Amino acid sequence: MELILDTADIKAIKALDELLTVTGVTTNPTIITKSGKDPETVIQEIADYLSEDQLFFIQVVKTDYEGIMEEAERISKIRPKNMLVKIPVTREGLKAIKECKKRGIRTLATAIYSADEAFLAAMNGADYLAPYVNRMCNYGDGVAEVKDLIEMLRINNMPTKVVAASFKNTSQAHELIKAGIQAETLPPDVVWNMIDHPGTKIAVGEFTMNWQKAYGRTTLFE
Ligand code: E4P
């Protein structure tokens, strides 16, 4: 599975990328505004930090077809490799995804709320599909809908990958990893909750304490 970080916080990106196997970074307009910096600065910071093999996803802001295409062209040129354009699956967006495929621009179809709209975006040539798992839960069972999507793509031999998005807790992430999701984009707090288990800290504390009691030091070798 590809682990992607859903943030524009460069400190969080660096901290987690040092610890874990991170495939890339996703942003959206709201995520970029949360950085408190201007968009050009944030985008450049992240682009400079990521290795050329890591993926960087930036979302268009314009909503009309011509505007989306203009921004998609510019986003795709930010880096020579592994730059992907996020396009919401509106009518205009679907048309743009189809055109991007023709022009060789890699896309992620985003703001997905149903397996059906995701599947149609995949047919238009989207490279990734981002169903909004947590937000979908306001309309039904988001996790089940994404499981359906995985199955629909598999049965139809579609190459498009699902990068499940909009996570609010570790159990949503867990359920979809178990279902064989190809990628998840997770906010840093969800990732920290996955790795900072209190039981692990207690166990390590016990090892150190017992060792020190027995040998009077906290290292294996003197
Ligand atoms: C990522 O691609 C999405 O834009 C993001 O996960 C949406 O998350 P939210 O539902 O927390 O806004």
Residues whose N, C-alpha, C, O or C-beta is under 5 A from the ligand:
A	BS01	E4P	D6 T26 T27 N28 A130 R135 A165 S166
